[in-house]
Amino acid sequence: MDEATRTELEAAAFRRLQQHLMQDRPDVQNIDLMNLAGFCRNCLSRWYQEAAQARGIEMSKEEAREVFYGLPYEDWKAGHQAAASPEKQAEFREAFARNVGGEDT
């Protein structure tokens, strides 16, 4: 497989993952994704931002989130994010430290 085809397939898989998380399963909470898988929608938007910056494209965290979420992040949170229990929040702090470090998602 040539490099261009591999990149196209990877991009298609990313778009399908984005569709799955944003359209097919918006009920799945970011905190649950992070606690179980070590990443969430915010991580995916951060990775998008990092890829843009690696190519010399300036992009803020908010801009990257809007690209991934398809709307401002605060609007997504208002429509889809439920309050997390203290137990889930504690689990998240551990998962975040293990998988992301000190950076705020």
Protein Blocks (a to p, Z undefined) as FASTA:
>chain_A
ZZklmmmmmmmmmmmmmmmmmmmmmmbcfklmmmmnopafklmmmmmmmmmmmnopacdf
klmmmmmnopafklmmmmmpccddfklmmmmmmmmmmmnomadZZ
